[in-house]
Amino acid sequence: MLLATCYLSEAVLDDQDKKTAVMQSNNLNFEPLTDAHANELFSILTTPSVLAFIDPNGNPPTIEELRAEYASRSQGPVVLATPTERWFNMAIRLKIPPFPAIGRLEATEYGDWGEVAYLLGEAWWGKGLAFEAMLWWHDYLAAVAPRTEWWATVHPINQRSIRLLKRLGYKEVDSNQRPQLNSYDLGDCCFVRSV
């Protein structure tokens, strides 16, 4: 049985604690994503096997672009422009020494619905870690964004992720029935997990 427990809720953390909080499941630690994670994650998240599903043109960001993106993610959206939008981003780290960062989790809440995504380096595919991370992620999101319906988009050739989402209770829906998903690319499969 997997233990996917969120030990700390973002709602009770001040800004400094959010930067240093460690949350965990059986095999993984989760840390609020910062620009410091870019160096560790760059090499594993910009490989052709990972890029095939997130950028079919194979255009990886530069390390500087990734640092800037992670710095922006750690700050969250501009509240005045998007008052109901909240961002949640975590780095995924193995609990086994040397405790490598192996991927990241993302979620954007827009009130009563939101989008989730996850990226893991290819070396950790097929080991149950994405499932464990996403179980923990949904426990965490239920604590900080209750009553939120979560959506995910997947490239149709990414059968591994499609199976994972279905295992997590997501239902595939016609892309014409989706809300305005920022992660949607033409031809993607759309999935929803109801509250």
C-alpha positions in Angstrom: 0.0 0.0 0.0 1.4 3.4 -1.0 1.4 6.1 1.6 0.7 9.4 0.0 0.4 11.8 2.8 0.8 15.6 2.8 2.5 16.5 6.1 2.3 20.2 5.5 -0.4 22.3 3.9 0.6 25.3 1.9 -2.2 27.1 3.6 -0.4 27.0 6.9 3.0 27.9 5.6 4.5 31.4 5.5 6.6 32.4 2.5 9.9 31.4 4.0 8.5 28.0 5.1 7.1 27.4 1.6 10.7 27.6 0.2 12.1 25.0 2.6 9.1 22.7 3.3 9.6 19.1 2.5 6.6 16.9 2.0 6.8 13.2 1.3 5.3 9.9 0.1 6.9 6.4 0.6 9.7 6.9 -1.9 9.6 10.6 -2.8 10.1 14.0 -1.3 8.3 17.0 -2.7 9.8 20.6 -2.5 8.2 23.8 -3.6 9.8 24.4 -7.1 12.3 27.3 -7.3 14.8 28.5 -9.8 17.4 26.5 -7.9 15.8 23.3 -9.2 16.5 24.2 -12.8 20.1 23.1 -12.8 19.1 19.6 -11.5 16.1 19.1 -13.7 17.4 20.6 -17.0 19.3 17.6 -18.2 16.5 15.1 -17.5 13.5 17.2 -18.7 15.1 18.3 -21.9 15.9 14.9 -23.3 14.3 13.8 -26.7 12.1 11.2 -25.0 10.5 13.8 -22.6 10.4 16.6 -25.2 8.5 14.3 -27.6 5.5 14.7 -25.4 5.7 18.3 -24.4 7.3 19.9 -27.5 7.0 17.8 -30.6 9.4 20.2 -32.4 12.1 19.3 -30.0 12.9 22.8 -28.9 14.1 22.6 -25.3 14.4 25.7 -23.2 17.9 27.0 -22.4 19.0 26.7 -18.8 18.5 30.4 -18.4 14.9 30.2 -19.7 14.2 27.3 -17.4 15.6 29.2 -14.4 13.4 32.2 -15.3 10.3 29.9 -15.7 10.8 28.3 -12.3 11.4 31.6 -10.7 8.1 32.9 -12.1 6.3 29.7 -11.1 7.6 30.1 -7.5 6.2 33.7 -7.4 2.7 32.6 -8.7 0.4 34.6 -11.0 -0.1 38.3 -10.9 -3.0 38.6 -8.4 -4.5 41.8 -9.8 -4.7 40.3 -13.3 -5.9 36.9 -12.3 -7.4 37.1 -8.8 -8.9 33.5 -8.8 -5.8 31.8 -10.3 -3.4 29.9 -8.0 -0.3 28.1 -8.9 1.1 25.0 -7.2 4.5 23.6 -8.3 6.7 21.0 -6.7 10.0 19.4 -7.5 10.1 15.6 -7.1 13.1 14.1 -5.4 14.0 10.5 -4.6 14.5 9.6 -0.9 17.4 7.4 -1.8 20.9 9.0 -1.6 22.2 11.0 -3.4 18.5 12.3 -3.3 18.3 13.3 -7.0 15.6 15.5 -8.4 13.7 13.4 -10.9 10.8 15.6 -12.1 8.2 18.1 -11.2 4.4 18.5 -10.5 2.3 21.4 -11.7 -1.2 22.6 -11.0 -3.1 25.8 -11.8 -6.4 26.4 -10.1 -9.0 28.7 -11.7 -11.7 28.6 -9.0 -13.8 25.4 -9.2 -11.5 23.8 -11.9 -7.9 23.5 -12.7 -5.1 21.9 -14.7 -2.5 19.4 -13.6 0.7 18.1 -15.2 3.7 16.1 -14.3 7.1 15.5 -15.8 9.5 12.7 -14.8 12.9 12.0 -16.3 13.0 8.9 -18.5 15.2 6.9 -16.1 12.3 6.8 -13.6 9.5 5.8 -16.0 7.9 2.4 -15.4 8.8 2.2 -11.7 5.5 3.4 -10.2 7.0 6.7 -9.2 4.7 8.8 -11.4 1.7 7.1 -9.9 3.0 7.6 -6.4 3.8 11.3 -7.1 0.3 11.9 -8.6 -1.4 10.1 -5.7 0.4 12.4 -3.3 -0.3 15.4 -5.6 -4.0 14.9 -5.5 -4.0 14.5 -1.7 -2.0 17.8 -1.5 -4.4 19.5 -3.9 -7.4 18.3 -2.0 -6.0 20.0 1.1 -5.2 23.3 -0.6 -7.8 23.5 -3.3 -10.9 21.4 -2.2 -13.9 21.0 -4.5 -11.7 21.6 -7.6 -12.3 19.6 -10.7 -8.9 18.7 -12.3 -8.1 18.5 -16.0 -5.1 17.1 -17.8 -4.1 17.0 -21.5 -1.9 14.3 -23.0 -0.4 13.8 -26.5 -2.2 10.8 -28.0 1.0 8.8 -28.5 1.8 9.1 -24.7 0.0 5.9 -23.8 1.9 5.6 -20.5 0.4 8.8 -19.3 -3.0 8.0 -20.6 -3.0 4.7 -18.6 -1.7 6.6 -15.5 -4.5 9.2 -15.6 -7.1 6.5 -16.0 -5.6 4.6 -13.1 -5.9 7.8 -11.0 -9.6 8.1 -11.8 -9.5 10.5 -14.7 -12.1 10.1 -17.5 -11.3 10.9 -21.1 -13.7 13.5 -22.6 -14.2 14.9 -26.0 -11.9 17.9 -26.5 -14.9 20.0 -27.5 -16.2 19.7 -24.0 -13.1 21.0 -22.2 -12.8 24.4 -20.6 -10.1 26.8 -22.0 -7.1 24.7 -21.0 -3.7 26.5 -21.3 -2.0 23.1 -21.7 -4.1 22.0 -24.6 -2.5 21.5 -28.0 -4.6 20.6 -31.1 -5.1 16.9 -31.1 -4.4 16.3 -27.4 -6.5 13.9 -25.4 -8.4 15.6 -22.6 -9.1 14.0 -19.2 -11.1 15.2 -16.2 -11.1 14.1 -12.6 -14.3 15.2 -10.8 -14.4 16.2 -7.2 
